[in-house]
Amino acid sequence: MVGLIRKFLPKFLISWYHFLLAFLAAILYGFPSRKLKVIGVTGTNGKTTVVELTARVLEEAGFKVAFLSSIRFKINEKEWPNKLKMTITLYFLK
């Protein structure tokens, strides 16, 4: 469906289409990003360690935590290896 829309919409309208789609999804799911706190960890060395330790502290404090590091992804109890070597971000909910 998205492919058909892209074929028929002028390029300047495609960005509006994506905005509208995101906005409708936010309305449908009750603006979930308002409940998220995001911590970005940057630097040259130690990012994975900082993310792992911070996630552990937040979990012990009772927060629901999700993160991705250069080693693994984790959402609550579900974990899997990071084969893509994506960047490091930590999300948590109260």
Residue pairs with C-beta under 8 A, 6 or more apart in sequence:
5 17
6 14
9 17
26 32
26 33
35 93
35 94
36 91
36 92
36 93
37 91
37 92
37 93
37 94
38 89
38 90
38 91
39 54
39 89
39 90
39 91
39 92
40 88
40 89
40 90
41 47
41 50
41 51
41 54
41 88
41 89
41 90
47 69
47 70
47 88
48 69
48 70
48 71
48 88
51 67
51 69
51 88
51 90
52 69
54 90
55 65
55 67
55 74
55 90
55 92
58 65
58 90
58 92
59 65
63 92
63 93
63 94
64 76
64 92
64 93
65 74
65 76
65 90
65 91
65 92
66 74
66 75
66 76
66 90
66 91
66 92
67 73
67 74
67 88
67 89
67 90
67 91
68 74
68 82
68 86
68 87
68 88
68 89
69 82
69 88
70 82
70 85
70 86
70 87
70 88
71 81
71 82
72 79
72 80
72 81
72 82
73 79
73 80
73 81
73 82
